[in-house]
Amino acid sequence: MPIASTNQNWRIVTDVETLLEAEFGGDSVVYISDKYLGQKVQAIRLSEPTSDQLSRIAPMVTNRYAMTLMLEFPIGSNRRKSMELANDMFERIKRLLVNNCAYSPSAVYHWHDGAVEGTDNEPERDTDDDGQVIPPETVIMKELIWAVTVSEVLPA
């Protein structure tokens, strides 16, 4: 009986999206894109993971997947308060991911060894649809690199 292969990249990004939507619900927009979409509310942008093979011992393969999460937090009338709220939210995101370093919803294995591999409080800014750099006066941006390990049986 053949074993169906799973698109791990898509599975990981949608699992993280599910975790973030459950945590932040109606407070934030969670979306998957490699490009800033100019949300007018606080948003968490997820990029599709990249992967590196760690080992391959037939019939198993183990890969490490890394993805970028970008917090996009619009600045309100009180910049200091906006920065405080953005920092609090960024810490909540990190705690949520660390609490899910091994993820097996409904007792079905998805990943293990999840870790925050880096953060950047001043990431390189994207451009909008007109090619203009997103100004730091309008949106606070914070970047996080999340990586997980996935072991799976290869299809025959």
Secondary structure, DSSP 8 states (H G I E B T S, - for coil): -------HHHHHHHHHHHHHHHHHGGGSEEEE-SS----SS-EEEE---EEEEEEEETTEEEEEEEEEEEEEEE--S-HHHHHHHHHHHHHHHHHHHHHTSSB-GGG---BEEEEEEEEESS----B-TTS-B--TTTEEEEEEEEEEEEEEE---
